[in-house]
Amino acid sequence: MQSETTKAELPRRGSSSSPADTNGSSHGRIFSAQMSDRDYHRLSKFIHDSCGITLPPAKKTMIEGRLRKRLRALGIESFGKYCEFVFDSGGMQSEHIHMIDVVTTNKTDFFREPDHFDYLTRTALPQLMLAHMPGARKKVNIWSAACSTGEEPYTLAMVLGEFAEVCPGFDFSILATDISTEVLEKARLGIYDHDRAVPIPMVLRKKYLLKSRQKEKGLVRVTPELRNCVKFRRLNFLERDYGIEDRMDVVFCRNALIYFDRPTQERLVARFLNHMAPGGFLFVGHSESLHGMDLSVEQTATTVYRKL
Ligand SMILES: C[S@@+](CC[C@H](N)C(=O)[O-])C[C@H]1O[C@@H](n2cnc3c(N)ncnc32)[C@H](O)[C@@H]1O
């Protein structure tokens, strides 16, 4: 999708409006390009309407910095021309996906907020299994919504894999979704800097990670077996139809709600609940809360909710 050609009018290299092929001064111009308040307003309104992310005025400098990379890649010398390209010349079709990659914050870690994984194995999974006849097969469907570069769903896959070894009849599926195609590409590859694996307990690292043959690269890769446990797919929370057919027993939607205003958060959580089985568990980030929302849930632990 990212390599798709566009019919939109990109400034042509070699034309006076294309600075990318000049003797280097264009890079200086792009480097120092400033965004007007009007252009920022236009861009932030578009981002809010298309993916629900609120970009307050205080984030302008950060967004300006991140978007400069797009200007450079396209050979466009000012934010004014970039806005003309995306809003007036039909460039949005090809640029939308890159814009989302630029504005989203993808910070994540293996075993981030580790008490959630303890709660999952000690409380949530045993309770889900209790509802079944001893020894009967039970498949638990899990959704890592807003999975970023994959550390969260791969952590889930390790934890559930371990649980499966001690719990006869237990089976699981993991769906991992995100709006950003760039993070999904990284997630599918499952290749990480060695340092990122530090929060993973050693016993699990040995079992589920492969070291790069070229040691100096300092990379690790999630084993094919673990990669096969997770199905990645693009999903924008604002889409009308999520295209999810399975009833989810566990949903992790952590550190993503924070980007939405309160009414949108409530609307989104209600939609997640529609995709969940009664008695299913919803985990949100440690700085997020469903307090005061009119939802059919009970809180069972800090930032953990159960669908009634
Ligand atoms: C900070 S990361 C959270 C990653 C992970 N859940 C964790 O807690 O470590 C937030 C993710 O939300 C995704 N996101 C933002 N807006 C979204 C939307 N409208 N639909 C789906 N995902 C979205 C971003 O692309 C980003 O990867």
The ligand as a Gaussian input file, in Angstrom:
#p B3LYP/6-31G(d) Opt

LIG

0 1
 C        1.208000       3.988000      22.833000
 S        0.744000       2.742000      21.667000
 C        0.163000       1.481000      22.760000
 C        0.769000       0.127000      22.479000
 C        0.406000      -0.986000      23.475000
 N       -1.011000      -1.188000      23.567000
 C        1.001000      -0.725000      24.841000
 O        0.287000      -0.346000      25.760000
 O        2.209000      -0.876000      24.996000
 C       -0.775000       3.415000      20.993000
 C       -1.167000       2.787000      19.673000
 O       -2.483000       3.218000      19.341000
 C       -2.579000       3.244000      17.943000
 N       -3.740000       4.039000      17.511000
 C       -3.876000       5.391000      17.566000
 N       -5.044000       5.764000      17.036000
 C       -5.691000       4.636000      16.651000
 C       -6.948000       4.371000      16.021000
 N       -7.775000       5.367000      15.676000
 N       -7.284000       3.083000      15.755000
 C       -6.443000       2.080000      16.118000
 N       -5.227000       2.262000      16.688000
 C       -4.858000       3.533000      16.968000
 C       -1.247000       3.851000      17.528000
 O       -0.896000       3.593000      16.177000
 C       -0.272000       3.222000      18.526000
 O        0.415000       2.112000      17.982000

